Amino acid sequence: MCNILNDENIEIQQKNSFSTKTLKCPVCGNFYYKNKKGRTKEYCSNNCQEFNKFKEAMVKRMRNIDFKLDEAILIRRELWGYANIAKLPTNYRNNKRK
């Protein structure tokens, strides 16, 4: 698994190490280290990789469907509801209320 970095530590890491490079995850925006050996990881975690696979497959399939207006409105409403199912960390919910 890749090591996720904080924004303030990125500069320090780049100065201290010439062989590691920081990359930015295209899904969540977290910074992570490039592996020293092997193929470069595209994502910071398996969760981000799985989410991107799911999203790409859904987009591809939905583009092939010719929705009528009322169907499209219903689908958009349902997809918004599904987005609210995504689990948020407990500390996020607590910080949001303050």
C-alpha positions in Angstrom: 0.0 0.0 0.0 1.2 3.5 -0.7 2.0 6.0 2.1 -0.4 8.9 2.1 1.3 12.2 2.8 0.1 15.5 4.4 0.4 18.6 2.3 3.0 20.1 4.8 5.2 17.0 4.6 5.5 16.9 0.8 8.1 19.6 0.5 10.2 18.1 3.3 10.1 14.6 1.7 11.1 15.9 -1.7 14.1 17.6 -0.2 15.2 14.6 1.9 14.8 11.9 -0.7 15.9 12.0 -4.3 14.5 8.5 -5.2 10.9 8.9 -4.1 8.4 11.0 -5.9 5.1 12.2 -4.6 2.0 11.6 -6.7 -1.6 12.9 -6.4 -4.5 10.4 -6.5 -6.9 11.3 -9.3 -9.9 10.1 -7.3 -9.5 11.6 -3.8 -6.6 14.1 -4.3 -4.4 12.6 -1.5 -0.6 12.7 -2.1 1.3 9.4 -1.9 4.8 8.1 -2.6 5.8 6.5 -5.9 7.0 2.9 -5.4 10.8 2.6 -5.7 10.4 -0.7 -7.6 7.9 -2.0 -10.1 5.0 -0.4 -11.8 3.9 3.1 -10.6 0.6 3.0 -8.7 -2.1 5.1 -10.3 -4.2 5.5 -7.1 -3.3 6.0 -3.4 -5.4 3.0 -2.2 -7.4 0.0 -3.4 -10.6 1.9 -2.4 -9.8 4.6 -4.9 -8.9 2.1 -7.6 -12.2 0.1 -7.1 -14.3 3.3 -7.0 -12.8 4.5 -10.3 -13.4 1.1 -12.0 -17.0 1.2 -10.8 -17.5 4.8 -11.9 -16.0 4.2 -15.4 -18.2 1.1 -15.9 -21.3 3.0 -14.9 -20.6 6.0 -17.1 -19.9 3.7 -20.1 -23.2 1.9 -19.6 -25.3 5.0 -19.0 -24.1 6.6 -22.2 -25.6 3.8 -24.2 -29.1 4.3 -22.7 -31.4 6.8 -24.4 -33.5 8.1 -21.5 -36.7 10.0 -21.9 -36.9 13.2 -19.8 -39.0 11.8 -17.0 -36.8 8.7 -16.8 -33.6 10.9 -16.7 -35.0 13.0 -13.9 -35.8 9.8 -11.9 -32.4 8.3 -12.5 -30.7 11.5 -11.4 -32.7 11.6 -8.2 -31.8 8.0 -7.4 -28.1 8.5 -8.1 -28.1 11.4 -5.7 -29.6 9.2 -3.1 -27.0 6.6 -3.7 -24.3 9.2 -3.3 -25.6 9.8 0.2 -25.1 6.2 1.1 -21.3 6.6 0.9 -19.9 6.1 4.4 -18.2 9.1 5.9 -15.7 8.7 8.7 -17.2 9.3 12.2 -14.8 12.2 12.9 -16.0 14.0 9.7 -19.6 14.0 10.9 -18.6 15.3 14.3 -16.4 18.1 12.9 -19.2 19.1 10.5 -21.6 19.8 13.3 -19.3 22.1 15.2 
